[in-house]
Amino acid sequence: MNKARYIRQSSKSQTNLRQLAKAHPDETLFIDIISGSIPFAERPEGKKLIEAIETGINYVTFHDLSRAGRSTLNVIETLTFFQNRGVVVKIENLGLESIVDGKINPIFNLITTVLSEINSLERTTLLERQAEGIYQAKLRGIYKGRVKNTFESDEIILTKYKKVVKELKANPNLSLRKVATLTSVSPNTVKKVMSILQKQN
């Protein structure tokens, strides 16, 4: 059996030791440093894992379900993709596998669907609470938000986002969203860098 382990963390400052705790030497690791809101198939390492499945990987481990995605739809699409190709998916913290004795595990499908919906609802609730907290802070006059009127020169921006510059120059036909995914920045940042490069040409 050709095994892989997928790991996702939102930023370099976070640690993935918890996700690596049960990693085995016979597993191929795919590690993304990217927001969980990015669809699995659009993540650099997620894409590589999909390609690896087409060429032989048939067992994939996730530490927990949230590593596969934040939205219920994306999680289900990802798990269904694996399932349709006969790939066994293990959700480590649940102790569940998607295929048991060569047959699709209905309990796996039920639990992962319910949990992905709960995760999605929790995130929506969190964002709503954050928005309410900001609103209340504004009413009390204690919310400052982002620092305004800061200025970064074109040179500073290009230096700060060297990866974006490199990707834009190497692949000028890629979409803003694609470059943003590959370089782990926002599409707005890519647009800003692109505008500077165009001014210089």
Salt bridges, closest charged atoms under 4 A:
GLU27 OE1 - ARG5 NE 2.77
GLU42 OE1 - ARG177 NE 3.12
GLU45 OE2 - LYS48 NZ 3.20
GLU54 OE2 - ARG85 NE 3.20
ASP64 OD2 - ARG18 NH1 3.81
ASP64 OD1 - ARG67 NE 3.55
GLU92 OE2 - ARG5 NH2 2.96
GLU92 OE1 - HIS63 ND1 3.61
GLU152 OE2 - LYS160 NZ 3.28
ASP154 OD2 - LYS199 NZ 3.15
